[in-house]
């Protein structure tokens, strides 16, 4: 048996809360290629329920959702003792400074605009948070 290999180590789980099927598939693919398990919720309420059920290692959250917006989802996650310790990264098209400030005020651990560098920034953030290996 190889030394230094932990066969009992569970993969990290990232919950992606994203209503756009194209964006959700893209983010899931980026995460899974990097070695984490990814689960997707297509709206805010589904995301809140899944977060409480599966207790993911991290949540990637869009702002524009069809039922409860991402700011409110983040507030509820951070206000619930069951989910308050789960890091939340807002990954969104909204790159306005006031949206970034509102995201941080709601409790987001990071805020990444969806642009040409978003995938690289997301993966580096996950490395810094210990979700991905260095």
DSSP file (Angstrom, degrees, kcal/mol; ACC not computed):
  #  RESIDUE AA STRUCTURE BP1 BP2  ACC     N-H-->O    O-->H-N    N-H-->O    O-->H-N    TCO  KAPPA ALPHA  PHI   PSI    X-CA   Y-CA   Z-CA
    1    1 A X              0   0    0      0, 0.0     4,-0.0     0, 0.0     2,-0.0   0.000 360.0 360.0 360.0 131.6    0.0    0.0    0.0
    2    2 A X    >   -     0   0    0      1,-0.1     3,-0.7     2,-0.1     2,-0.2  -0.320 360.0-122.3 -63.0 142.5    1.4    3.4   -0.9
    3    3 A X  T 3  S+     0   0    0      1,-0.2     3,-0.1     3,-0.0    -1,-0.1  -0.564  90.3  27.2 -83.6 151.0    2.5    5.6    2.0
    4    4 A X  T 3  S+     0   0    0      1,-0.2     2,-0.5    -2,-0.2    -1,-0.2   0.484  89.6 119.7  81.2   1.9    1.0    9.0    2.4
    5    5 A X    <   -     0   0    0     -3,-0.7     2,-0.8     3,-0.0    -1,-0.2  -0.891  48.8-158.3-104.5 126.2   -2.3    8.1    0.6
    6    6 A X    >   -     0   0    0     -2,-0.5     3,-1.0     1,-0.1    -3,-0.0  -0.872  10.5-178.6-104.8 103.8   -5.5    8.4    2.6
    7    7 A X  T 3  S+     0   0    0     -2,-0.8    -1,-0.1     1,-0.2    -2,-0.0   0.634  81.0  59.1 -77.6 -13.1   -8.1    6.2    1.0
    8    8 A X  T 3  S+     0   0    0     -3,-0.1     2,-0.3     2,-0.1    -1,-0.2   0.463  75.5 119.7 -91.9  -1.9  -10.7    7.3    3.5
    9    9 A X    <   -     0   0    0     -3,-1.0     2,-0.2     1,-0.1    -3,-0.0  -0.491  59.5-139.2 -70.3 122.4  -10.4   11.0    2.6
   10   10 A X        -     0   0    0     -2,-0.3     3,-0.1     1,-0.1    -2,-0.1  -0.576  22.5-108.5 -80.6 143.1  -13.8   12.3    1.4
   11   11 A X        -     0   0    0     -2,-0.2     2,-0.1     1,-0.1    25,-0.1  -0.369  38.6-101.5 -66.6 151.0  -13.8   14.7   -1.6
   12   12 A X        -     0   0    0     23,-0.4    25,-2.9   119,-0.2     2,-0.5  -0.467  35.4-141.0 -69.9 145.0  -14.6   18.3   -0.9
   13   13 A X  E     -a   37   0A   0     23,-0.2    44,-2.4    -2,-0.1    45,-1.1  -0.943  14.9-169.5-115.0 128.6  -18.1   19.3   -1.8
   14   14 A X  E     -ab  38  58A   0     23,-2.9    25,-2.4    -2,-0.5     2,-0.6  -0.974  11.7-149.0-117.3 127.5  -19.0   22.6   -3.4
   15   15 A X  E     -ab  39  59A   0     43,-2.5    45,-2.8    -2,-0.5     2,-0.6  -0.861  10.8-159.6 -95.2 122.5  -22.6   23.7   -3.7
   16   16 A X  E     -ab  40  60A   0     23,-3.4    25,-3.0    -2,-0.6     2,-0.8  -0.911   3.9-165.3-103.8 120.9  -23.2   25.9   -6.7
   17   17 A X  E     +ab  41  61A   0     43,-3.2    45,-2.4    -2,-0.6     2,-0.3  -0.892  34.3 138.7-108.7 102.6  -26.3   28.1   -6.6
   18   18 A X        -     0   0    0     23,-2.3    47,-0.1    -2,-0.8    -2,-0.1  -0.984  41.9-160.2-151.2 126.5  -26.8   29.3  -10.1
   19   19 A X  S    S+     0   0    0     45,-0.4     2,-0.6    -2,-0.3    23,-0.1   0.702  71.7  88.5 -86.5 -19.8  -30.0   29.6  -12.2
   20   20 A X     >  -     0   0    0      1,-0.2     4,-2.9     2,-0.0     5,-0.2  -0.698  65.8-154.3 -81.2 116.9  -28.4   29.7  -15.6
   21   21 A X  H  > S+     0   0    0     -2,-0.6     4,-2.5     1,-0.2     5,-0.2   0.892  94.8  50.4 -57.5 -39.9  -28.0   26.1  -16.9
   22   22 A X  H  > S+     0   0    0      2,-0.2     4,-2.2     1,-0.2    -1,-0.2   0.941 113.7  43.4 -63.6 -47.5  -25.0   27.1  -19.1
   23   23 A X  H  > S+     0   0    0      2,-0.2     4,-2.7     1,-0.2     5,-0.2   0.889 113.4  52.2 -66.5 -39.2  -23.2   28.8  -16.3
   24   24 A X  H  X S+     0   0    0     -4,-2.9     4,-2.7     2,-0.2     5,-0.2   0.928 110.7  47.4 -62.8 -45.6  -24.0   26.0  -13.8
   25   25 A X  H  X S+     0   0    0     -4,-2.5     4,-2.4    -5,-0.2    -2,-0.2   0.911 113.1  49.4 -61.7 -41.9  -22.6   23.4  -16.2
   26   26 A X  H  X S+     0   0    0     -4,-2.2     4,-2.4    -5,-0.2    -2,-0.2   0.947 113.3  44.6 -62.8 -49.5  -19.5   25.5  -16.8
   27   27 A X  H  X S+     0   0    0     -4,-2.7     4,-2.4     1,-0.2     5,-0.2   0.909 113.0  51.8 -64.1 -41.9  -18.8   26.1  -13.1
   28   28 A X  H  X S+     0   0    0     -4,-2.7     4,-2.9    -5,-0.2     5,-0.2   0.919 110.3  49.2 -59.0 -44.0  -19.5   22.4  -12.2
   29   29 A X  H  X S+     0   0    0     -4,-2.4     4,-2.3     2,-0.2    -2,-0.2   0.915 110.3  50.0 -63.7 -43.4  -17.0   21.3  -14.9
   30   30 A X  H  X S+     0   0    0     -4,-2.4     4,-0.8     1,-0.2    -1,-0.2   0.929 115.2  44.1 -59.6 -45.8  -14.3   23.7  -13.7
   31   31 A X  H ><>S+     0   0    0     -4,-2.4     5,-1.8     1,-0.2     3,-0.6   0.926 113.6  48.3 -67.0 -45.9  -14.7   22.5  -10.1
   32   32 A X  H ><5S+     0   0    0     -4,-2.9     3,-1.3     1,-0.3    -1,-0.2   0.850 106.8  56.4 -68.4 -33.4  -14.9   18.8  -10.9
   33   33 A X  H 3<5S+     0   0    0     -4,-2.3    -1,-0.3     1,-0.3    -2,-0.2   0.780 105.3  54.9 -63.8 -24.6  -11.8   19.0  -13.2
   34   34 A X  T <<5S-     0   0    0     -4,-0.8    -1,-0.3    -3,-0.6    -2,-0.2   0.436 126.8-100.4 -90.0  -0.4  -10.1   20.4  -10.1
   35   35 A X  T < 5S+     0   0    0     -3,-1.3   -23,-0.4     1,-0.3     2,-0.3   0.612  81.8 118.3  97.3  13.4  -11.0   17.4   -8.0
   36   36 A X      < -     0   0    0     -5,-1.8     2,-0.4   -25,-0.1    -1,-0.3  -0.851  64.4-117.3-110.1 151.2  -14.0   18.6   -6.0
   37   37 A X  E     -a   13   0A   0    -25,-2.9   -23,-2.9    -2,-0.3     2,-0.4  -0.690  32.6-157.7 -82.3 135.9  -17.5   17.2   -6.0
   38   38 A X  E     -a   14   0A   0     -2,-0.4     2,-0.4   -25,-0.2   -23,-0.2  -0.959  13.0-174.7-123.4 133.5  -20.0   19.8   -7.3
   39   39 A X  E     -a   15   0A   0    -25,-2.4   -23,-3.4    -2,-0.4     2,-0.4  -0.970  15.7-146.4-123.9 140.3  -23.7   19.9   -6.6
   40   40 A X  E     -a   16   0A   0     -2,-0.4     2,-0.4   -25,-0.2   -23,-0.2  -0.890  12.6-169.2-116.8 138.3  -26.0   22.5   -8.2
   41   41 A X  E     -a   17   0A   0    -25,-3.0   -23,-2.3    -2,-0.4     3,-0.0  -0.966  13.0-153.1-116.2 139.5  -29.1   24.3   -7.0
   42   42 A X  S    S+     0   0    0     -2,-0.4    24,-0.4   -25,-0.2     2,-0.3   0.445  74.1  23.0 -96.6   0.0  -31.1   26.3   -9.6
   43   43 A X  S  > S-     0   0    0     22,-0.1     4,-2.1     1,-0.1     5,-0.1  -0.967  83.8-100.4-154.8 171.5  -32.7   28.8   -7.2
   44   44 A X  H  > S+     0   0    0     -2,-0.3     4,-2.6    24,-0.3     5,-0.2   0.894 116.2  49.3 -64.8 -44.1  -32.1   30.3   -3.8
   45   45 A X  H  > S+     0   0    0      1,-0.2     4,-2.3     2,-0.2    -1,-0.2   0.912 112.3  48.6 -64.5 -42.1  -34.6   28.2   -1.8
   46   46 A X  H  > S+     0   0    0      1,-0.2     4,-2.8     2,-0.2    -1,-0.2   0.907 111.5  51.7 -61.8 -41.1  -33.2   25.0   -3.2
   47   47 A X  H  X S+     0   0    0     -4,-2.1     4,-2.5     2,-0.2    -2,-0.2   0.913 108.9  49.3 -62.9 -43.7  -29.7   26.2   -2.4
   48   48 A X  H  X S+     0   0    0     -4,-2.6     4,-1.8     2,-0.2    -1,-0.2   0.926 113.2  47.1 -61.2 -44.7  -30.7   27.0    1.2
   49   49 A X  H  X S+     0   0    0     -4,-2.3     4,-2.0     1,-0.2    -2,-0.2   0.923 113.4  47.4 -64.2 -44.7  -32.2   23.6    1.6
   50   50 A X  H  X>S+     0   0    0     -4,-2.8     4,-3.1     1,-0.2     5,-0.5   0.894 108.3  55.8 -64.6 -38.8  -29.3   21.8    0.1
   51   51 A X  H  X5S+     0   0    0     -4,-2.5     4,-1.5     1,-0.2    -1,-0.2   0.910 110.8  44.7 -59.7 -41.3  -26.8   23.7    2.2
   52   52 A X  H  <5S+     0   0    0     -4,-1.8    -1,-0.2    -5,-0.2    -2,-0.2   0.853 118.1  44.5 -71.0 -34.3  -28.6   22.6    5.3
   53   53 A X  H  <5S+     0   0    0     -4,-2.0    -2,-0.2    -5,-0.2    -3,-0.2   0.934 126.7  23.8 -76.1 -47.8  -28.9   19.0    4.1
   54   54 A X  H  <5S-     0   0    0     -4,-3.1    -3,-0.2    -5,-0.1    -2,-0.2   0.640  84.3-145.6 -99.6 -14.7  -25.4   18.3    2.7
   55   55 A X     << -     0   0    0     -4,-1.5   -42,-0.1    -5,-0.5    -4,-0.1   0.958  25.7-152.7  46.9  67.6  -23.3   20.9    4.6
   56   56 A X        -     0   0    0     -5,-0.2   -42,-0.2     1,-0.1     3,-0.1  -0.148  21.2-121.0 -66.6 164.2  -20.9   21.6    1.7
   57   57 A X  S    S+     0   0    0    -44,-2.4    30,-0.6     1,-0.2     2,-0.3   0.727  94.1   2.6 -74.3 -22.4  -17.3   22.7    2.2
   58   58 A X  E     -bc  14  87A   0    -45,-1.1   -43,-2.5    28,-0.2     2,-0.4  -0.984  63.7-141.1-160.9 152.7  -18.0   25.9    0.2
   59   59 A X  E     -bc  15  88A   0     28,-2.2    30,-3.1    -2,-0.3     2,-0.6  -0.991   5.3-159.7-123.9 129.3  -20.9   27.6   -1.6
   60   60 A X  E     -bc  16  89A   0    -45,-2.8   -43,-3.2    -2,-0.4     2,-0.4  -0.950  24.6-168.8-104.5 121.6  -20.5   29.4   -4.9
   61   61 A X  E     -bc  17  90A   0     28,-3.0    30,-2.1    -2,-0.6     2,-0.2  -0.941  18.8-151.1-126.8 128.0  -23.5   31.8   -5.2
   62   62 A X        -     0   0    0    -45,-2.4    30,-0.2    -2,-0.4     3,-0.1  -0.547  13.6-143.0 -83.4 158.7  -24.9   33.9   -8.0
   63   63 A X  S    S+     0   0    0     -2,-0.2     7,-3.0     1,-0.2     2,-1.1   0.892  84.5  67.0 -87.7 -47.3  -26.8   37.1   -7.1
   64   64 A X        +     0   0    0      5,-0.2   -45,-0.4     6,-0.1     2,-0.3  -0.653  65.7 155.8 -85.4 102.6  -29.5   37.1   -9.7
   65   65 A X        -     0   0    0     -2,-1.1   -22,-0.1   -47,-0.1   -23,-0.0  -0.898  49.2-118.6-124.7 154.5  -31.8   34.1   -8.9
   66   66 A X  S    S+     0   0    0    -24,-0.4     3,-0.1    -2,-0.3   -23,-0.1   0.719 101.5  15.3 -70.9 -21.5  -35.5   33.7   -9.8
   67   67 A X  S    S+     0   0    0      1,-0.4     2,-0.5     0, 0.0    -1,-0.1   0.768 131.7  16.6-115.8 -68.1  -36.9   33.5   -6.2
   68   68 A X  S    S-     0   0    0     -4,-0.0    -1,-0.4     2,-0.0   -24,-0.3  -0.953  83.2-124.6-111.6 123.9  -34.6   34.7   -3.5
   69   69 A X     >  -     0   0    0     -2,-0.5     4,-2.3    -3,-0.1     3,-0.3  -0.196  24.7-106.3 -69.3 163.9  -31.7   36.8   -4.6
   70   70 A X  H  > S+     0   0    0     -7,-3.0     4,-2.6     1,-0.2     5,-0.2   0.801 117.0  58.3 -60.6 -33.4  -28.1   35.9   -3.7
   71   71 A X  H  > S+     0   0    0     -8,-0.3     4,-2.3     2,-0.2    -1,-0.2   0.937 110.2  43.4 -62.1 -45.3  -27.7   38.7   -1.2
   72   72 A X  H  > S+     0   0    0     -3,-0.3     4,-2.5     2,-0.2    -2,-0.2   0.893 112.5  52.8 -67.9 -39.8  -30.7   37.3    0.8
   73   73 A X  H  X S+     0   0    0     -4,-2.3     4,-2.6     1,-0.2    -2,-0.2   0.936 110.3  48.4 -58.8 -46.3  -29.5   33.7    0.4
   74   74 A X  H  X S+     0   0    0     -4,-2.6     4,-2.7     1,-0.2     5,-0.2   0.916 110.5  50.9 -61.6 -44.4  -26.1   34.7    1.8
   75   75 A X  H  X S+     0   0    0     -4,-2.3     4,-1.5     1,-0.2    -1,-0.2   0.917 112.3  46.8 -58.5 -44.3  -27.7   36.6    4.8
   76   76 A X  H  X S+     0   0    0     -4,-2.5     4,-0.7     2,-0.2    -2,-0.2   0.907 112.5  49.5 -66.9 -40.8  -29.8   33.6    5.6
   77   77 A X  H >< S+     0   0    0     -4,-2.6     3,-0.8     1,-0.2     6,-0.3   0.935 114.6  43.9 -61.5 -46.3  -26.9   31.2    5.3
   78   78 A X  H 3< S+     0   0    0     -4,-2.7    -1,-0.2    28,-0.3    -2,-0.2   0.721 112.5  53.5 -74.2 -20.8  -24.7   33.4    7.6
   79   79 A X  H 3< S+     0   0    0     -4,-1.5     2,-0.6    -5,-0.2    -1,-0.2   0.516  92.9  83.6 -89.2  -5.8  -27.5   33.9   10.0
   80   80 A X  S XX S-     0   0    0     -3,-0.8     4,-2.0    -4,-0.7     3,-1.5  -0.872  71.8-145.8-101.7 121.7  -28.2   30.2   10.5
   81   81 A X  T 34 S+     0   0    0     -2,-0.6     4,-0.3     1,-0.3    -1,-0.1   0.790  99.3  58.9 -56.8 -27.4  -26.0   28.4   13.1
   82   82 A X  T 34 S+     0   0    0      1,-0.2    -1,-0.3     2,-0.1    -5,-0.1   0.776 123.6  19.0 -71.9 -25.7  -26.1   25.2   10.9
   83   83 A X  T X4 S+     0   0    0     -3,-1.5     3,-1.6    -6,-0.3    -2,-0.2   0.415  92.4 101.5-124.6  -1.0  -24.6   27.0    7.9
   84   84 A X  T 3< S+     0   0    0     -4,-2.0    -3,-0.1     1,-0.3    -2,-0.1   0.761  82.8  52.5 -63.1 -25.7  -22.9   30.1    9.2
   85   85 A X  T 3  S+     0   0    0     -4,-0.3     2,-0.5    -8,-0.1    -1,-0.3   0.535  82.5 104.9 -88.5  -6.2  -19.4   28.6    9.0
   86   86 A X  S <  S-     0   0    0     -3,-1.6   -28,-0.2    -9,-0.2   -29,-0.1  -0.633  77.4-121.1 -76.5 123.2  -19.7   27.5    5.4
   87   87 A X  E     -c   58   0A   0    -30,-0.6   -28,-2.2    -2,-0.5     2,-0.5  -0.384  26.1-155.1 -63.8 141.7  -17.6   29.9    3.2
   88   88 A X  E     -c   59   0A   0     19,-0.3    21,-2.7   -30,-0.2    22,-1.3  -0.982   9.6-169.7-122.6 126.4  -19.7   31.7    0.5
   89   89 A X  E     -cd  60 110A   0    -30,-3.1   -28,-3.0    -2,-0.5     2,-0.6  -0.971  16.1-144.1-113.3 121.1  -18.1   33.0   -2.7
   90   90 A X  E     -cd  61 111A   0     20,-2.5    22,-3.8    -2,-0.5     2,-0.5  -0.762  17.6-175.8 -84.1 123.5  -20.4   35.2   -4.8
   91   91 A X  E     + d   0 112A   0    -30,-2.1     2,-0.3    -2,-0.6    22,-0.2  -0.958  26.2 143.2-121.0 107.7  -19.7   34.6   -8.5
   92   92 A X  E     - d   0 113A   0     20,-1.8    22,-2.9    -2,-0.5   -30,-0.1  -0.949  62.5-122.0-149.6 159.3  -21.8   37.0  -10.5
   93   93 A X  S    S+     0   0    0     -2,-0.3     2,-0.9    20,-0.2    20,-0.1   0.699  87.2  97.8 -73.5 -20.5  -22.0   39.2  -13.6
   94   94 A X        +     0   0    0      1,-0.2    -2,-0.1     5,-0.0    -1,-0.0  -0.593  42.2 165.8 -76.8 105.2  -22.6   42.2  -11.4
   95   95 A X        +     0   0    0     -2,-0.9    -1,-0.2    18,-0.1     2,-0.1   0.197  27.5 130.5-106.2  16.0  -19.2   43.9  -11.0
   96   96 A X     >  -     0   0    0      1,-0.1     4,-2.1     4,-0.0     3,-0.3  -0.430  64.1-126.5 -70.7 144.0  -20.5   47.2   -9.6
   97   97 A X  H  > S+     0   0    0      1,-0.2     4,-2.5     2,-0.2     5,-0.2   0.867 109.3  54.4 -59.4 -39.6  -18.8   48.4   -6.5
   98   98 A X  H  > S+     0   0    0      1,-0.2     4,-2.2     2,-0.2    -1,-0.2   0.863 107.9  50.0 -66.2 -33.7  -22.0   48.8   -4.6
   99   99 A X  H  > S+     0   0    0     -3,-0.3     4,-2.6     2,-0.2    -2,-0.2   0.908 110.2  50.3 -68.0 -41.9  -22.9   45.1   -5.3
  100  100 A X  H  X S+     0   0    0     -4,-2.1     4,-2.2     2,-0.2    -2,-0.2   0.935 112.1  47.5 -59.6 -47.1  -19.5   44.0   -4.1
  101  101 A X  H  X S+     0   0    0     -4,-2.5     4,-2.5     1,-0.2    -2,-0.2   0.903 111.9  49.9 -61.8 -41.8  -19.9   46.0   -0.9
  102  102 A X  H  X S+     0   0    0     -4,-2.2     4,-1.9     2,-0.2    -1,-0.2   0.897 109.0  52.7 -64.7 -39.8  -23.4   44.6   -0.4
  103  103 A X  H  <>S+     0   0    0     -4,-2.6     5,-2.4     2,-0.2     4,-0.4   0.922 111.4  45.2 -60.9 -44.7  -22.1   41.1   -0.9
  104  104 A X  H ><5S+     0   0    0     -4,-2.2     3,-1.2     1,-0.2    -2,-0.2   0.897 111.5  53.2 -66.6 -40.3  -19.4   41.5    1.7
  105  105 A X  H 3<5S+     0   0    0     -4,-2.5    -1,-0.2     1,-0.3    -2,-0.2   0.828 104.3  56.6 -63.0 -31.7  -22.0   43.1    4.1
  106  106 A X  T 3<5S-     0   0    0     -4,-1.9   -28,-0.3    -5,-0.2    -1,-0.3   0.595 129.6 -96.5 -75.8 -10.5  -24.2   40.1    3.7
  107  107 A X  T < 5 +     0   0    0     -3,-1.2   -19,-0.3    -4,-0.4    -3,-0.2   0.475  66.7 158.2 111.3   3.7  -21.4   37.9    4.8
  108  108 A X      < -     0   0    0     -5,-2.4    -1,-0.3    -6,-0.2   -19,-0.2  -0.340  35.6-148.4 -61.2 140.7  -19.8   36.7    1.6
  109  109 A X  S    S+     0   0    0    -21,-2.7     2,-0.3     1,-0.2   -20,-0.2   0.734  79.4   1.2 -81.9 -24.5  -16.2   35.5    2.1
  110  110 A X  E     -d   89   0A   0    -22,-1.3   -20,-2.5    -7,-0.1     2,-0.4  -0.976  60.5-146.9-157.5 162.5  -15.3   36.6   -1.4
  111  111 A X  E     -d   90   0A   0     -2,-0.3     2,-0.5   -22,-0.2   -20,-0.2  -0.972  16.3-176.3-139.2 116.3  -16.9   38.3   -4.5
  112  112 A X  E     -d   91   0A   0    -22,-3.8   -20,-1.8    -2,-0.4     2,-0.2  -0.959  18.7-139.5-121.3 117.5  -15.7   37.3   -8.0
  113  113 A X  E     -d   92   0A   0     -2,-0.5     2,-1.1   -22,-0.2   -20,-0.2  -0.502  27.9-113.0 -70.5 142.3  -17.1   39.0  -11.1
  114  114 A X        +     0   0    0    -22,-2.9     2,-0.2    -2,-0.2    -1,-0.1  -0.672  68.6 124.4 -76.9 103.2  -17.8   36.7  -14.0
  115  115 A X  S >  S-     0   0    0     -2,-1.1     3,-1.4     0, 0.0     4,-0.4  -0.728  80.4 -67.1-142.5-167.2  -15.2   37.8  -16.5
  116  116 A X  T 3  S+     0   0    0      1,-0.3     4,-0.2    -2,-0.2     3,-0.2   0.732 133.4  43.3 -62.4 -22.1  -12.4   36.2  -18.6
  117  117 A X  T 3> S+     0   0    0      1,-0.1     4,-2.6     2,-0.1    -1,-0.3   0.405  82.0 102.8-103.4   1.1  -10.4   35.6  -15.4
  118  118 A X  H <> S+     0   0    0     -3,-1.4     4,-2.9     1,-0.2     5,-0.2   0.871  80.1  50.2 -57.5 -43.8  -13.2   34.3  -13.1
  119  119 A X  H  > S+     0   0    0     -4,-0.4     4,-2.5     1,-0.2    -1,-0.2   0.935 113.7  45.1 -61.9 -46.2  -12.3   30.6  -13.4
  120  120 A X  H  > S+     0   0    0     -4,-0.2     4,-2.3     2,-0.2    -2,-0.2   0.903 114.8  48.2 -64.8 -41.3   -8.7   31.2  -12.5
  121  121 A X  H  X S+     0   0    0     -4,-2.6     4,-2.5     2,-0.2    -2,-0.2   0.916 111.6  50.5 -66.2 -42.5   -9.6   33.5   -9.6
  122  122 A X  H  X S+     0   0    0     -4,-2.9     4,-2.3    -5,-0.2    -2,-0.2   0.941 112.1  46.6 -60.1 -48.1  -12.2   31.0   -8.3
  123  123 A X  H  X S+     0   0    0     -4,-2.5     4,-2.0     1,-0.2    -1,-0.2   0.896 112.8  49.0 -64.1 -40.0   -9.7   28.1   -8.4
  124  124 A X  H  X S+     0   0    0     -4,-2.3     4,-2.4     2,-0.2    -1,-0.2   0.898 110.2  51.7 -65.8 -39.2   -7.0   30.2   -6.7
  125  125 A X  H  X S+     0   0    0     -4,-2.5     4,-1.7     1,-0.2    -2,-0.2   0.909 108.8  51.0 -62.2 -41.8   -9.4   31.3   -4.0
  126  126 A X  H  <>S+     0   0    0     -4,-2.3     5,-2.3     2,-0.2     6,-1.3   0.868 109.4  51.0 -64.4 -36.2  -10.3   27.7   -3.4
  127  127 A X  H ><5S+     0   0    0     -4,-2.0     3,-1.3     4,-0.2    -2,-0.2   0.936 109.9  49.1 -64.3 -45.8   -6.6   26.8   -3.1
  128  128 A X  H 3<5S+     0   0    0     -4,-2.4    -2,-0.2     1,-0.3    -1,-0.2   0.805 110.6  51.2 -64.4 -29.0   -6.1   29.6   -0.6
  129  129 A X  T 3<5S-     0   0    0     -4,-1.7    -1,-0.3    -5,-0.2    -2,-0.2   0.503 116.7-114.0 -85.9  -4.5   -9.2   28.4    1.4
  130  130 A X  T < 5S+     0   0    0     -3,-1.3    -3,-0.2    -4,-0.4    -2,-0.1   0.593  87.2 115.5  83.0  10.9   -7.8   24.8    1.5
  131  131 A X  S   <S+     0   0    0     -5,-2.3     2,-0.3    -6,-0.2  -119,-0.2   0.868  80.2  36.8 -77.2 -38.4  -10.6   23.4   -0.7
  132  132 A X  S    S-     0   0    0     -6,-1.3    -2,-0.2    -9,-0.2   -97,-0.1  -0.833 100.7 -99.3-109.2 150.9   -8.1   22.5   -3.4
  133  133 A X              0   0    0     -2,-0.3    -2,-0.1     1,-0.1    -5,-0.1  -0.357 360.0 360.0 -66.3 150.9   -4.5   21.3   -2.8
  134  134 A X              0   0    0     -7,-0.1    -1,-0.1    -4,-0.1    -7,-0.1   0.468 360.0 360.0 -66.2 360.0   -1.7   23.9   -3.1
